[in-house]
Amino acid sequence: MSFTLQPLPWLSDAQTGSAYLFSPGNSQYCYSCDASEAQQSATNRLLDPPSIFTALLDTLHVMQSRFYTIWQGQWPDAIDWTAAVMGTHISATLAAMTEAWQHGSRTSPLSHLAGEQQERENMINRYFTQITSFYFGENAFSLRTQAYDDMLWVVLGWLESVKFITLHSSLHFDPSGEPQKPSKISSTNSTKWYAQQFIPQFAHRARIFYDLAARGWDTSLCGGGMVWNPYLAPYKNAITNQLFISASISMYLHFPGDDNTSPFSFKNPVRSSGGSPPAKAHDPRYLENAIEAYQWLKTSTMTNWKGLYVDGFHISGWKGGKNGSTGTGRCDLRNEQVYTYNQGVILSGLRGLWEATGSRSYLDDGHQLIRNVIAATGWDTRGTRWRWQWSGLGRNGVMEEECDSRGTCTQNGHTFKGIFFHHFSLFCSGLPVSGFAEGDFKTFGADDALAAWHEVRCEEYGPWLRNNAQAAYLTRDNEGKFGTWWGIPAGNEHTDGPRMMDKDGFNLAPEDGTDYKNGDVPVDRVWRLPDDQIWQQLDPADATGSKHVGTQHKADNDTSDSTSWDPNDRGRGRTVETQSGGLAVLRALWVVIDSRP
């Protein structure tokens, strides 16, 4: 059975001129509805739609009120790495909010703010205090022993928080931090924002996890590249290498330095008492790491014929252990699986590499990847008979994970699209028109022509971006929670889940692809170390088979029932990770398109 479509009417706000999610020229669809049913669906869902910015704030509120527990300092249903990503989304959203609410003189004391402005500042502080509570709630000790990609999410998350604190302080507080006149309360009152006291802690955690993760860089196999997981057979995958690039350049550009010597597990040749040595801001080694890692990734042949990054490489014939062999020593056994986040994380790295080097080639590479992604969502087939055919990363112009339509995504898959749009928005933010130089540290600015070129390219992605934001927004349930399959509106009684898709709609896995992110890591000689304890748990007959064991994700809580017609209630249902996807795509639409004059 196939989808039948009727266009829904679009709405705009002629009175206020606000940018609305459902703007003219961007029709939405009702699945398997006749015209009258489509009209009723539009009335129910789109009556008095919010502006983009209001929708963003509402989505943030639902995410933090429904999924976050402040006394734990955690999103209890998240796993360690997705929690780090949730923190990243919150800090990035706060940055978008503070830029939107920029007001008055930068040196105006907070007490002089008008009532509405004080309410805004209170909202910023409310969510920022949740970030500070997460600093203590984050499972940092466990994360130190996990895979290298897990560690690097932590780095990016806390650097994002540092960036937000710096931005908010510069826009709304006296950047000098000079004390005001003494008062009865204190002789050290300052106009500096209180949150700056957290920068050293956040920076320290970012530095510790960067140093831990950097141990994954390996030149003994494939001539370089990051290993994904030290507890498995060597696997050099796209996400770990992209994260290392983005984390390295972010450390170079945004890490403020760190003189905290804890923890004491690092050998220190300088301090006889042990502890980690001080780390300086803008250390050139971070830039060197980013440049080297991207050069390796670019020449690794890790992209398929669509120009999309596949998941990664194994090494043929590799056998570990005391009598093991490196096999070919080359990355020659490719996992063809494609994930959305593998196309996203590198974008922020490329943007940072341009800023640190001035080389336009990094921007060219980023724009080409974005165009490849848009094509792979079936953007050019929308409105045709082929619109529901799988195009590599979606269909009908809407981004999709392979697991979305099947309802089999784990927390991993639920997080991926939001990651893409977060890094997309970082890449497409306006280029600085002037550089900065201090000592050995230097950044580059864009001339008028390059700045305009980048802006125009990003504006061209606007219709596709709005299409995805609309699709995501329509998955919200009555509580405002987003679903993971953006192609299906919530609460549509005519949506019959998997049975509505034609048979080609679910045969999505590429040949020679292993979806270990939404399933389990295979128990075979390609993925497992020879001394892995899992072999002791298997029957000898299975020792060379393809059994699977789980990666870190919590058990599915199937929220669907026999009376539910909502495909996004299948599997894990609506989660903090799916909510973060909605938050990220709305933020991208606001930052890249609708906040610009």
NUTORKE-954798 format. One record per residue (C-alpha): residue number from 1; residue in one letter; z, x, y negated. Coordinates in steps of 0.1 Angstrom, whole numbers. Last residue first. Example, Ala and Ser with C-alpha at 12.3 -4.5 7.8 and 13.67 -1.06 7.14 Angstrom:
<2,"S",<71,137,11>>;
<1,"A",<78,123,45>>;
***
This chain:
<597,"P",<82,178,-407>>;
<596,"R",<93,189,-372>>;
<595,"S",<122,170,-355>>;
<594,"D",<97,149,-335>>;
<593,"I",<77,176,-317>>;
<592,"V",<93,207,-302>>;
<591,"V",<130,199,-308>>;
<590,"W",<129,162,-302>>;
<589,"L",<106,162,-273>>;
<588,"A",<124,191,-257>>;
<587,"R",<157,174,-262>>;
<586,"L",<144,143,-245>>;
<585,"V",<132,164,-216>>;
<584,"A",<165,182,-213>>;
<583,"L",<188,152,-215>>;
<582,"G",<168,133,-189>>;
<581,"G",<170,163,-166>>;
<580,"S",<207,166,-173>>;
<579,"Q",<211,131,-160>>;
<578,"T",<194,140,-128>>;
<577,"E",<219,169,-124>>;
<576,"V",<249,147,-132>>;
<575,"T",<238,125,-104>>;
<574,"R",<218,93,-99>>;
<573,"G",<212,86,-62>>;
<572,"R",<221,113,-37>>;
<571,"G",<196,99,-12>>;
<570,"R",<181,67,-25>>;
<569,"D",<192,50,-57>>;
<568,"N",<162,64,-75>>;
<567,"P",<139,42,-53>>;
<566,"D",<153,11,-69>>;
<565,"W",<148,-20,-48>>;
<564,"S",<184,-23,-37>>;
<563,"T",<193,-52,-14>>;
<562,"S",<194,-31,18>>;
<561,"D",<215,-5,3>>;
<560,"S",<210,27,-16>>;
<559,"T",<238,50,-27>>;
<558,"D",<232,76,0>>;
<557,"N",<260,101,-6>>;
<556,"D",<242,133,4>>;
<555,"A",<265,162,14>>;
<554,"K",<272,188,-13>>;
<553,"H",<249,217,-18>>;
<552,"Q",<252,253,-10>>;
<551,"T",<225,263,15>>;
<550,"G",<226,246,49>>;
<549,"V",<216,259,83>>;
<548,"H",<182,255,98>>;
<547,"K",<168,259,133>>;
<546,"S",<134,275,135>>;
<545,"G",<134,293,168>>;
<544,"T",<138,329,177>>;
<543,"A",<174,328,188>>;
<542,"D",<171,292,200>>;
<541,"A",<170,301,237>>;
<540,"P",<200,323,232>>;
<539,"D",<221,292,223>>;
<538,"L",<231,296,187>>;
<537,"Q",<265,302,171>>;
<536,"Q",<264,339,176>>;
<535,"W",<231,341,158>>;
<534,"I",<247,324,128>>;
<533,"Q",<270,355,124>>;
<532,"D",<241,373,106>>;
<531,"D",<238,408,121>>;
<530,"P",<200,407,123>>;
<529,"L",<197,394,88>>;
<528,"R",<180,360,85>>;
<527,"W",<149,347,67>>;
<526,"V",<120,361,87>>;
<525,"R",<139,366,119>>;
<524,"D",<147,329,122>>;
<523,"V",<174,304,112>>;
<522,"P",<156,286,84>>;
<521,"V",<175,281,51>>;
<520,"D",<182,244,48>>;
<519,"G",<167,214,30>>;
<518,"N",<160,208,-6>>;
<517,"K",<160,244,-17>>;
<516,"Y",<146,256,16>>;
<515,"D",<113,239,11>>;
<514,"T",<92,262,32>>;
<513,"G",<55,265,24>>;
<512,"D",<28,279,47>>;
<511,"E",<6,249,41>>;
<510,"P",<17,231,10>>;
<509,"A",<42,202,12>>;
<508,"L",<29,170,-5>>;
<507,"N",<21,146,23>>;
<506,"F",<40,119,5>>;
<505,"G",<15,103,-17>>;
<504,"D",<-15,107,7>>;
<503,"K",<-3,77,27>>;
<502,"D",<-4,54,-3>>;
<501,"M",<29,49,-22>>;
<500,"M",<44,14,-21>>;
<499,"R",<62,19,12>>;
<498,"P",<83,48,-4>>;
<497,"G",<102,25,-27>>;
<496,"D",<92,-11,-29>>;
<495,"T",<91,-15,-66>>;
<494,"H",<86,-52,-74>>;
<493,"E",<123,-56,-83>>;
<492,"N",<120,-31,-110>>;
<491,"G",<155,-20,-118>>;
<490,"A",<147,15,-128>>;
<489,"P",<111,26,-136>>;
<488,"I",<93,48,-111>>;
<487,"G",<73,79,-120>>;
<486,"W",<104,98,-132>>;
<485,"W",<118,103,-97>>;
<484,"T",<152,118,-104>>;
<483,"G",<170,89,-119>>;
<482,"F",<187,87,-153>>;
<481,"K",<221,70,-158>>;
<480,"G",<224,47,-188>>;
<479,"E",<249,24,-171>>;
<478,"N",<224,-4,-166>>;
<477,"D",<200,21,-148>>;
<476,"R",<179,47,-165>>;
<475,"T",<145,54,-148>>;
<474,"L",<126,43,-179>>;
<473,"Y",<138,72,-199>>;
<472,"A",<123,97,-175>>;
<471,"A",<88,82,-177>>;
<470,"Q",<91,80,-215>>;
<469,"A",<101,116,-217>>;
<468,"N",<73,126,-194>>;
<467,"N",<47,109,-215>>;
<466,"R",<62,123,-246>>;
<465,"L",<58,158,-233>>;
<464,"W",<22,151,-223>>;
<463,"P",<14,136,-257>>;
<462,"G",<32,166,-275>>;
<461,"Y",<15,195,-256>>;
<460,"E",<-10,199,-285>>;
<459,"E",<20,204,-308>>;
<458,"C",<29,235,-289>>;
<457,"R",<-6,250,-294>>;
<456,"V",<-5,241,-331>>;
<455,"E",<29,258,-336>>;
<454,"H",<18,289,-318>>;
<453,"W",<-14,292,-339>>;
<452,"A",<5,285,-371>>;
<451,"A",<30,312,-364>>;
<450,"L",<2,336,-355>>;
<449,"A",<-18,330,-386>>;
<448,"D",<12,331,-410>>;
<447,"D",<24,364,-396>>;
<446,"A",<50,363,-369>>;
<445,"G",<83,382,-370>>;
<444,"F",<95,411,-349>>;
<443,"T",<129,423,-337>>;
<442,"K",<145,457,-340>>;
<441,"F",<176,473,-328>>;
<440,"D",<178,511,-331>>;
<439,"G",<198,510,-363>>;
<438,"E",<195,475,-377>>;
<437,"A",<161,459,-380>>;
<436,"F",<152,422,-383>>;
<435,"G",<118,405,-382>>;
<434,"S",<103,379,-405>>;
<433,"V",<83,347,-399>>;
<432,"P",<104,335,-370>>;
<431,"L",<83,316,-344>>;
<430,"G",<90,279,-342>>;
<429,"S",<105,266,-309>>;
<428,"C",<80,263,-282>>;
<427,"F",<94,289,-258>>;
<426,"L",<130,275,-261>>;
<425,"S",<117,240,-256>>;
<424,"F",<99,250,-224>>;
<423,"H",<130,267,-212>>;
<422,"H",<150,235,-214>>;
<421,"F",<120,215,-201>>;
<420,"F",<117,235,-169>>;
<419,"I",<155,235,-162>>;
<418,"G",<155,197,-165>>;
<417,"K",<128,195,-140>>;
<416,"F",<147,217,-115>>;
<415,"T",<182,201,-114>>;
<414,"H",<177,172,-90>>;
<413,"G",<159,196,-66>>;
<412,"N",<189,218,-63>>;
<411,"Q",<214,189,-61>>;
<410,"T",<195,179,-30>>;
<409,"C",<163,160,-31>>;
<408,"T",<154,138,-2>>;
<407,"G",<143,106,-19>>;
<406,"R",<108,109,-5>>;
<405,"S",<91,105,-39>>;
<404,"D",<114,130,-56>>;
<403,"C",<113,157,-28>>;
<402,"E",<79,171,-39>>;
<401,"E",<93,176,-74>>;
<400,"E",<76,156,-101>>;
<399,"M",<62,160,-136>>;
<398,"V",<44,130,-150>>;
<397,"G",<7,132,-160>>;
<396,"N",<-4,106,-135>>;
<395,"R",<7,128,-107>>;
<394,"G",<32,156,-101>>;
<393,"L",<35,193,-97>>;
<392,"G",<5,201,-74>>;
<391,"S",<-19,173,-82>>;
<390,"W",<-7,146,-59>>;
<389,"Q",<-30,116,-60>>;
<388,"W",<-16,87,-80>>;
<387,"R",<-40,90,-109>>;
<386,"W",<-71,92,-87>>;
<385,"R",<-85,58,-96>>;
<384,"T",<-84,69,-133>>;
<383,"G",<-60,61,-161>>;
<382,"R",<-43,94,-156>>;
<381,"T",<-66,120,-140>>;
<380,"D",<-65,147,-167>>;
<379,"W",<-27,148,-168>>;
<378,"G",<-24,152,-130>>;
<377,"T",<9,170,-131>>;
<376,"A",<-9,202,-121>>;
<375,"A",<-30,202,-153>>;
<374,"I",<2,202,-174>>;
<373,"V",<16,231,-154>>;
<372,"N",<-15,252,-158>>;
<371,"R",<-15,245,-196>>;
<370,"I",<21,256,-197>>;
<369,"L",<13,288,-178>>;
<368,"Q",<-15,296,-202>>;
<367,"H",<8,291,-231>>;
<366,"G",<34,315,-217>>;
<365,"D",<8,342,-209>>;
<364,"D",<-6,341,-244>>;
<363,"L",<29,343,-259>>;
<362,"Y",<36,374,-239>>;
<361,"S",<2,389,-248>>;
<360,"R",<12,386,-285>>;
<359,"S",<32,418,-283>>;
<358,"G",<57,419,-311>>;
<357,"T",<81,438,-289>>;
<356,"A",<115,421,-291>>;
<355,"E",<103,387,-304>>;
<354,"W",<74,387,-279>>;
<353,"L",<98,396,-250>>;
<352,"G",<121,367,-261>>;
<351,"R",<93,342,-259>>;
<350,"L",<82,355,-225>>;
<349,"G",<117,353,-212>>;
<348,"S",<121,317,-225>>;
<347,"L",<89,308,-206>>;
<346,"I",<99,326,-174>>;
<345,"V",<125,299,-167>>;
<344,"G",<99,272,-166>>;
<343,"Q",<72,275,-139>>;
<342,"N",<97,283,-111>>;
<341,"Y",<117,254,-124>>;
<340,"T",<90,230,-112>>;
<339,"Y",<90,241,-76>>;
<338,"V",<60,253,-55>>;
<337,"Q",<63,263,-18>>;
<336,"E",<36,288,-8>>;
<335,"N",<61,312,8>>;
<334,"R",<42,345,9>>;
<333,"L",<43,372,36>>;
<332,"D",<28,403,20>>;
<331,"C",<55,417,-3>>;
<330,"R",<52,453,10>>;
<329,"G",<75,475,30>>;
<328,"T",<51,471,59>>;
<327,"G",<81,469,83>>;
<326,"T",<112,482,66>>;
<325,"S",<126,490,101>>;
<324,"G",<159,486,118>>;
<323,"N",<179,508,140>>;
<322,"K",<211,505,121>>;
<321,"G",<204,469,110>>;
<320,"G",<174,453,93>>;
<319,"K",<140,444,106>>;
<318,"W",<111,439,83>>;
<317,"G",<78,433,101>>;
<316,"S",<62,415,73>>;
<315,"I",<82,415,40>>;
<314,"H",<90,381,26>>;
<313,"F",<77,369,-7>>;
<312,"G",<84,341,-32>>;
<311,"D",<84,305,-44>>;
<310,"V",<49,300,-56>>;
<309,"Y",<42,304,-93>>;
<308,"L",<14,282,-106>>;
<307,"G",<-20,294,-117>>;
<306,"K",<-37,266,-97>>;
<305,"W",<-51,292,-72>>;
<304,"N",<-15,303,-65>>;
<303,"T",<8,327,-84>>;
<302,"M",<30,354,-69>>;
<301,"T",<3,380,-69>>;
<300,"S",<30,406,-77>>;
<299,"T",<12,420,-108>>;
<298,"K",<29,397,-133>>;
<297,"L",<62,399,-115>>;
<296,"W",<63,437,-117>>;
<295,"Q",<53,438,-153>>;
<294,"Y",<79,411,-160>>;
<293,"A",<106,432,-144>>;
<292,"E",<97,463,-162>>;
<291,"I",<97,447,-196>>;
<290,"A",<129,428,-190>>;
<289,"N",<147,459,-177>>;
<288,"E",<136,480,-206>>;
<287,"L",<148,453,-231>>;
<286,"Y",<182,453,-214>>;
<285,"R",<183,491,-213>>;
<284,"P",<178,491,-250>>;
<283,"D",<214,479,-256>>;
<282,"H",<213,452,-282>>;
<281,"A",<251,449,-284>>;
<280,"K",<272,476,-269>>;
<279,"A",<291,474,-236>>;
<278,"P",<326,489,-232>>;
<277,"P",<334,504,-199>>;
<276,"S",<346,482,-170>>;
<275,"G",<380,487,-157>>;
<274,"G",<397,518,-142>>;
<273,"S",<429,535,-154>>;
<272,"S",<411,568,-157>>;
<271,"R",<388,553,-183>>;
<270,"V",<356,572,-187>>;
<269,"P",<342,573,-152>>;
<268,"N",<349,536,-147>>;
<267,"K",<347,522,-112>>;
<266,"F",<343,484,-114>>;
<265,"S",<369,462,-96>>;
<264,"F",<392,462,-126>>;
<263,"P",<379,430,-142>>;
<262,"S",<385,435,-170>>;
<261,"T",<377,462,-197>>;
<260,"N",<370,439,-226>>;
<259,"D",<350,459,-252>>;
<258,"D",<320,436,-252>>;
<257,"G",<288,435,-274>>;
<256,"P",<272,407,-293>>;
<255,"F",<247,397,-265>>;
<254,"H",<219,378,-283>>;
<253,"L",<186,398,-284>>;
<252,"Y",<191,424,-256>>;
<251,"M",<212,401,-234>>;
<250,"S",<186,374,-239>>;
<249,"I",<159,398,-229>>;
<248,"S",<177,407,-197>>;
<247,"A",<187,371,-189>>;
<246,"S",<151,359,-192>>;
<245,"I",<137,387,-171>>;
<244,"F",<164,385,-145>>;
<243,"L",<160,347,-144>>;
<242,"Q",<123,351,-138>>;
<241,"N",<129,376,-110>>;
<240,"T",<155,353,-93>>;
<239,"I",<133,323,-97>>;
<238,"A",<101,338,-84>>;
<237,"N",<114,351,-51>>;
<236,"K",<118,384,-35>>;
<235,"Y",<132,378,0>>;
<234,"P",<150,406,18>>;
<233,"A",<167,392,49>>;
<232,"L",<198,372,40>>;
<231,"Y",<233,380,26>>;
<230,"P",<221,399,-4>>;
<229,"N",<203,369,-17>>;
<228,"W",<173,368,-40>>;
<227,"V",<161,404,-41>>;
<226,"M",<149,413,-76>>;
<225,"G",<116,432,-79>>;
<224,"G",<104,467,-73>>;
<223,"G",<77,486,-55>>;
<222,"C",<74,459,-28>>;
<221,"L",<105,473,-10>>;
<220,"S",<126,503,-18>>;
<219,"T",<125,495,-55>>;
<218,"D",<153,469,-55>>;
<217,"W",<169,451,-84>>;
<216,"G",<197,430,-69>>;
<215,"R",<224,452,-85>>;
<214,"A",<214,437,-118>>;
<213,"A",<232,405,-107>>;
<212,"L",<267,421,-109>>;
<211,"D",<259,437,-143>>;
<210,"Y",<246,404,-156>>;
<209,"F",<276,386,-143>>;
<208,"I",<301,409,-161>>;
<207,"R",<280,408,-193>>;
<206,"A",<278,370,-194>>;
<205,"R",<315,367,-187>>;
<204,"H",<323,391,-215>>;
<203,"A",<301,373,-240>>;
<202,"F",<318,340,-234>>;
<201,"Q",<352,356,-238>>;
<200,"P",<342,376,-270>>;
<199,"I",<325,345,-285>>;
<198,"F",<355,322,-281>>;
<197,"Q",<372,331,-314>>;
<196,"Q",<340,321,-331>>;
<195,"A",<349,285,-323>>;
<194,"Y",<373,283,-352>>;
<193,"W",<344,282,-377>>;
<192,"K",<349,307,-405>>;
<191,"T",<363,291,-437>>;
<190,"S",<395,310,-432>>;
<189,"N",<432,302,-437>>;
<188,"T",<452,334,-434>>;
<187,"S",<482,327,-456>>;
<186,"S",<491,297,-436>>;
<185,"I",<506,262,-440>>;
<184,"K",<519,264,-475>>;
<183,"S",<485,276,-486>>;
<182,"P",<469,309,-494>>;
<181,"K",<435,307,-512>>;
<180,"Q",<406,307,-488>>;
<179,"P",<400,335,-464>>;
<178,"E",<366,351,-462>>;
<177,"G",<347,341,-431>>;
<176,"S",<315,357,-443>>;
<175,"P",<293,330,-427>>;
<174,"D",<310,303,-447>>;
<173,"F",<305,273,-425>>;
<172,"H",<279,247,-417>>;
<171,"L",<246,264,-409>>;
<170,"S",<258,299,-401>>;
<169,"S",<288,287,-380>>;
<168,"H",<266,262,-361>>;
<167,"L",<240,289,-353>>;
<166,"T",<265,315,-342>>;
<165,"I",<284,291,-320>>;
<164,"F",<252,278,-305>>;
<163,"K",<239,313,-297>>;
<162,"V",<272,322,-280>>;
<161,"S",<270,290,-259>>;
<160,"E",<235,299,-248>>;
<159,"L",<247,333,-239>>;
<158,"W",<273,316,-218>>;
<157,"G",<247,296,-198>>;
<156,"L",<221,324,-195>>;
<155,"V",<246,347,-178>>;
<154,"V",<260,320,-155>>;
<153,"W",<225,311,-144>>;
<152,"L",<221,348,-136>>;
<151,"M",<249,348,-111>>;
<150,"D",<234,320,-90>>;
<149,"D",<201,338,-90>>;
<148,"Y",<218,369,-75>>;
<147,"A",<232,349,-46>>;
<146,"Q",<269,343,-43>>;
<145,"T",<300,366,-43>>;
<144,"R",<306,366,-80>>;
<143,"L",<300,329,-81>>;
<142,"S",<332,323,-61>>;
<141,"F",<353,341,-86>>;
<140,"A",<337,323,-115>>;
<139,"N",<343,288,-103>>;
<138,"E",<340,274,-138>>;
<137,"G",<370,254,-149>>;
<136,"F",<382,279,-174>>;
<135,"Y",<349,282,-192>>;
<134,"F",<344,245,-186>>;
<133,"S",<374,238,-209>>;
<132,"T",<355,257,-236>>;
<131,"I",<324,237,-230>>;
<130,"Q",<344,205,-232>>;
<129,"T",<358,217,-265>>;
<128,"F",<322,220,-277>>;
<127,"Y",<315,184,-268>>;
<126,"R",<343,171,-290>>;
<125,"N",<337,196,-317>>;
<124,"I",<301,185,-322>>;
<123,"M",<312,149,-323>>;
<122,"N",<340,157,-348>>;
<121,"E",<315,175,-370>>;
<120,"R",<293,144,-370>>;
<119,"E",<322,122,-379>>;
<118,"Q",<331,146,-407>>;
<117,"Q",<295,143,-420>>;
<116,"E",<298,105,-420>>;
<115,"G",<330,107,-440>>;
<114,"A",<317,131,-466>>;
<113,"L",<325,168,-462>>;
<112,"H",<347,185,-487>>;
<111,"S",<374,193,-461>>;
<110,"L",<349,213,-442>>;
<109,"P",<347,239,-470>>;
<108,"S",<312,242,-485>>;
<107,"T",<299,277,-480>>;
<106,"R",<267,267,-462>>;
<105,"S",<259,244,-490>>;
<104,"G",<249,208,-482>>;
<103,"H",<239,196,-447>>;
<102,"Q",<224,206,-414>>;
<101,"W",<227,176,-392>>;
<100,"A",<194,180,-372>>;
<99,"E",<202,217,-368>>;
<98,"T",<237,209,-356>>;
<97,"M",<224,184,-331>>;
<96,"A",<197,207,-316>>;
<95,"A",<223,234,-312>>;
<94,"L",<247,209,-295>>;
<93,"T",<219,200,-271>>;
<92,"A",<214,237,-262>>;
<91,"S",<252,241,-256>>;
<90,"I",<252,210,-234>>;
<89,"H",<222,220,-214>>;
<88,"T",<236,255,-207>>;
<87,"G",<269,239,-195>>;
<86,"M",<249,218,-171>>;
<85,"V",<231,249,-158>>;
<84,"A",<264,266,-150>>;
<83,"A",<274,234,-132>>;
<82,"T",<242,236,-112>>;
<81,"W",<252,271,-100>>;
<80,"D",<286,262,-88>>;
<79,"I",<279,228,-73>>;
<78,"A",<281,196,-93>>;
<77,"D",<301,166,-81>>;
<76,"P",<333,175,-101>>;
<75,"W",<315,182,-134>>;
<74,"Q",<342,206,-145>>;
<73,"G",<370,215,-168>>;
<72,"Q",<394,199,-144>>;
<71,"W",<413,180,-170>>;
<70,"I",<380,173,-188>>;
<69,"T",<363,155,-160>>;
<68,"Y",<326,153,-166>>;
<67,"F",<302,129,-149>>;
<66,"R",<305,95,-166>>;
<65,"S",<317,104,-201>>;
<64,"Q",<299,137,-203>>;
<63,"M",<265,127,-190>>;
<62,"V",<267,92,-206>>;
<61,"H",<274,107,-240>>;
<60,"L",<246,132,-237>>;
<59,"T",<221,105,-228>>;
<58,"D",<233,84,-258>>;
<57,"L",<229,114,-281>>;
<56,"L",<194,121,-269>>;
<55,"A",<184,84,-272>>;
<54,"T",<196,85,-308>>;
<53,"F",<175,115,-315>>;
<52,"I",<144,100,-299>>;
<51,"S",<149,68,-318>>;
<50,"P",<163,39,-298>>;
<49,"P",<144,10,-284>>;
<48,"D",<151,-24,-298>>;
<47,"L",<138,-43,-268>>;
<46,"L",<122,-18,-245>>;
<45,"R",<138,-26,-212>>;
<44,"N",<141,-63,-210>>;
<43,"T",<111,-71,-232>>;
<42,"A",<88,-46,-214>>;
<41,"S",<98,-60,-180>>;
<40,"Q",<90,-95,-193>>;
<39,"Q",<56,-84,-205>>;
<38,"A",<49,-67,-172>>;
<37,"E",<59,-98,-153>>;
<36,"S",<35,-119,-174>>;
<35,"A",<6,-94,-168>>;
<34,"D",<11,-91,-130>>;
<33,"C",<34,-64,-117>>;
<32,"S",<29,-39,-88>>;
<31,"Y",<44,-11,-109>>;
<30,"C",<48,-17,-146>>;
<29,"Y",<32,9,-168>>;
<28,"Q",<38,27,-201>>;
<27,"S",<14,32,-229>>;
<26,"N",<14,62,-252>>;
<25,"G",<-10,56,-281>>;
<24,"P",<16,40,-303>>;
<23,"S",<51,53,-298>>;
<22,"F",<75,46,-270>>;
<21,"L",<102,72,-276>>;
<20,"Y",<104,63,-313>>;
<19,"A",<100,87,-342>>;
<18,"S",<118,70,-371>>;
<17,"G",<97,56,-399>>;
<16,"T",<125,33,-409>>;
<15,"Q",<108,0,-412>>;
<14,"A",<77,7,-391>>;
<13,"D",<97,15,-360>>;
<12,"S",<74,17,-330>>;
<11,"L",<70,-3,-299>>;
<10,"W",<45,0,-270>>;
<9,"P",<32,-29,-249>>;
<8,"L",<32,-23,-211>>;
<7,"P",<0,-14,-193>>;
<6,"Q",<-5,-31,-160>>;
<5,"L",<-7,-10,-129>>;
<4,"T",<-12,-16,-92>>;
<3,"F",<5,9,-69>>;
<2,"S",<-9,14,-34>>;
<1,"M",<0,0,0>>;
***
